[in-house]
Amino acid sequence: MRLYIYEHCPFCLRTRMIAGFKNLPIQYSIIMEGDSETPIHLVGKKVVVPILQKSDGQYMTESLDIVKYLDDLSPPYYAQGEVNTEIEAWIKKNSSLIFRLIVPRFTQSDFKEISTPEARQAFIERETASFGDLKQLYENSEPDIHAMNTSLTEIDSLIEHHEEMNITDFMIFPWLRSLSIVEGLIFPSHTKRYMNRIATAAKVNLLFDQAR
Ligand SMILES: N[C@@H](CCC(=O)N[C@@H](CS)C(=O)NCC(=O)O)C(=O)O
């Protein structure tokens, strides 16, 4: 099987998590930003990543569908149960704040999908179309960092009481991993421990070393 991803993409991370937890023999292909030809070649139209090529050669999109499909292949299972409603509500409440913080930083960072000037420019243009002037967003981050630090203290007690691994982890961890690229955020102790534990089990990197 093969997963087509972007390294920065929080939705792709869900699929990398399940592959890592289960030690699945999956190959990765990083699609370059601005490359619409590869997905068109694979699935006949411009679709977003992640894309899974299954063993039977068929393609599948939508991160949560891919997670469920890979989880259901064999035990042990990781992505079962219901999403913790309080954690889900926290994500919903904070999602635009999270995007405002992570997007301008992603565009400045080192990911394979933006390792050429053309790809980085394509990424900047794609995100500018959704979020406006990224330089301004980055330079005016201070109030958002302050607000996010307050929000992180709220998620910490929810994470403290979230013990069993289930579908909730696929919802929250990718956002926390994304936020690890934001310099000035203070991750409370339960959250920090959780991030390290899941990153290790999933064999994915956190982004603290690229924080800006
Ligand atoms: N609902 C989709 C969302 C995936 C998604 O938004 N992927 C973004 C990257 S984070 C993408 O590929 N964007 C490329 C584009 O819009 O051209 C999923 O969960 O798989």
The ligand as a Tripos MOL2 file, in Angstrom:
@<TRIPOS>MOLECULE
LIG
   20    19     1     0     0
SMALL
NO_CHARGES

@<TRIPOS>ATOM
      1 N1        -11.3840   16.1880    4.4350 N.3       1 LIG1
      2 C1        -10.0670   15.9060    3.9400 C.3       1 LIG1
      3 C2         -9.2380   17.1580    4.0570 C.3       1 LIG1
      4 C3         -7.8240   17.0010    3.5080 C.3       1 LIG1
      5 C4         -7.1480   18.3380    3.2140 C.2       1 LIG1
      6 O1         -7.7020   19.4160    3.4350 O.2       1 LIG1
      7 N2         -5.9340   18.2720    2.6570 N.am      1 LIG1
      8 C5         -5.1990   19.4880    2.2800 C.3       1 LIG1
      9 C6         -3.8310   19.5040    2.9220 C.3       1 LIG1
     10 S1         -3.8830   19.7890    4.6550 S.3       1 LIG1
     11 C7         -4.9090   19.4810    0.7930 C.2       1 LIG1
     12 O2         -4.5420   18.4630    0.2430 O.2       1 LIG1
     13 N3         -5.0340   20.6170    0.1070 N.am      1 LIG1
     14 C8         -4.5950   20.7120   -1.2390 C.3       1 LIG1
     15 C9         -5.4420   21.5430   -2.0820 C.2       1 LIG1
     16 O3         -6.4830   22.0240   -1.5770 O.co2     1 LIG1
     17 O4         -5.0980   21.7040   -3.2550 O.co2     1 LIG1
     18 C10        -9.4780   14.7490    4.7420 C.2       1 LIG1
     19 O5         -9.7320   14.6790    5.9500 O.co2     1 LIG1
     20 O6         -8.7860   13.9210    4.1550 O.co2     1 LIG1
@<TRIPOS>BOND
     1     1     2 1
     2     2     3 1
     3     2    18 1
     4     3     4 1
     5     4     5 1
     6     5     6 2
     7     5     7 1
     8     7     8 1
     9     8     9 1
    10     8    11 1
    11     9    10 1
    12    11    12 2
    13    11    13 1
    14    13    14 1
    15    14    15 1
    16    15    16 2
    17    15    17 1
    18    18    19 2
    19    18    20 1
@<TRIPOS>SUBSTRUCTURE
     1 LIG1         1 GROUP 0 **** ****
